[in-house]
Amino acid sequence: MIRFGGHPRSGVESPEGCPSWRAGGKKKPRPRRWFTPGFKAEIVELCRRGDRSVGQVARHFDLTETAVRGWVRQAEVDNDEREGLTSSEREEPARLRRENRRLREDVEVLKRATAFFATETR
């Protein structure tokens, strides 16, 4: 019997070519990719021209619509067209967290070194 969404109930053969019918019924997660700021700027410019929709641009470059919409939204914030945190304001807390983690590691190493040398001198 077919459910409302169009997929057969469990135990029934998967339809030919249906990508969502993999082991466990879940799609393989897409590998995380990293894009340069220049590439993102080009994609945002293509979306802003208006001759193609965000979805069309995303499909053409094999990107997710969510990512492209986020890039467009962030570009609007950076250009003071929309309220929110600019890219540099978003980067600062991450930079501070990295620095804080490194400093904590340094303090831990110094504590261990101090304890080691304190036992050596006795």
C-alpha positions in Angstrom: 0.0 0.0 0.0 1.3 3.5 -0.8 1.6 6.2 1.9 0.6 9.8 1.4 4.2 10.7 0.5 4.3 8.3 -2.3 6.8 5.8 -0.8 5.7 2.2 -0.2 5.6 0.9 3.4 8.6 -0.9 4.8 9.1 -4.5 3.6 8.1 -3.5 0.0 10.6 -3.4 -2.8 12.2 0.0 -3.3 11.2 1.8 -6.5 13.9 1.7 -9.1 16.3 4.7 -9.0 14.8 6.1 -5.7 17.9 7.6 -4.0 16.2 7.8 -0.6 15.9 4.0 -0.4 19.4 3.2 0.8 20.3 1.2 3.8 18.2 2.3 6.7 16.1 4.5 4.4 18.4 7.5 4.7 20.3 9.4 2.1 24.1 9.4 2.4 25.2 12.7 3.9 26.8 15.1 1.4 30.5 15.6 2.2 31.2 19.0 3.7 32.7 21.3 1.2 34.6 24.6 1.7 34.3 27.5 -0.8 36.5 30.6 -1.2 35.0 34.0 -0.4 35.5 34.9 -4.1 33.4 32.0 -5.3 30.7 32.9 -2.8 30.7 36.5 -4.1 30.3 35.3 -7.7 27.4 33.1 -6.7 25.8 36.0 -4.8 26.3 38.3 -7.8 24.6 35.8 -10.1 21.6 35.6 -7.8 21.4 39.4 -7.5 21.3 39.9 -11.3 17.8 38.4 -11.2 18.0 36.5 -14.5 18.0 33.2 -12.6 16.4 32.2 -9.4 18.5 31.1 -6.3 17.3 27.5 -6.9 18.5 27.6 -10.5 21.9 29.0 -9.6 22.2 26.4 -6.8 21.4 23.5 -9.1 23.7 24.7 -11.8 26.7 24.8 -9.5 25.6 21.7 -7.5 25.1 23.7 -4.3 22.3 23.5 -1.8 19.7 26.3 -1.9 20.0 26.8 1.8 23.7 27.6 1.5 23.2 30.0 -1.4 20.4 31.8 0.4 22.6 32.1 3.4 25.4 33.6 1.3 23.0 36.1 -0.2 21.6 37.0 3.2 25.1 37.5 4.6 26.1 39.7 1.7 23.1 41.8 2.4 24.1 42.2 6.0 27.7 43.0 5.0 26.4 45.7 2.7 24.2 47.2 5.3 21.1 46.2 3.4 19.8 44.0 6.2 20.2 43.9 10.0 22.5 41.3 11.6 26.1 40.5 12.4 28.6 41.2 9.7 31.1 38.5 8.6 33.9 40.1 10.7 31.6 40.2 13.7 30.7 36.5 13.2 34.4 35.6 12.9 35.6 37.3 16.1 33.9 34.9 18.7 35.2 31.9 16.8 38.7 33.4 16.8 38.5 34.1 20.5 37.3 30.6 21.3 40.3 29.1 19.4 42.6 31.4 21.2 41.0 30.6 24.6 41.4 26.8 23.9 45.0 27.3 22.9 45.8 29.3 26.1 44.0 26.7 28.3 46.2 24.0 26.7 49.3 26.1 27.3 48.3 26.5 31.0 47.8 22.7 31.3 51.2 22.0 29.9 52.8 24.5 32.3 51.0 22.9 35.2 52.3 19.5 34.3 55.8 20.8 33.8 55.7 22.6 37.2 54.5 19.4 38.9 57.2 17.3 37.1 60.0 19.7 38.1 58.7 20.0 41.7 59.0 16.2 42.2 62.4 16.1 40.5 64.0 18.7 42.8 63.0 16.9 46.1 
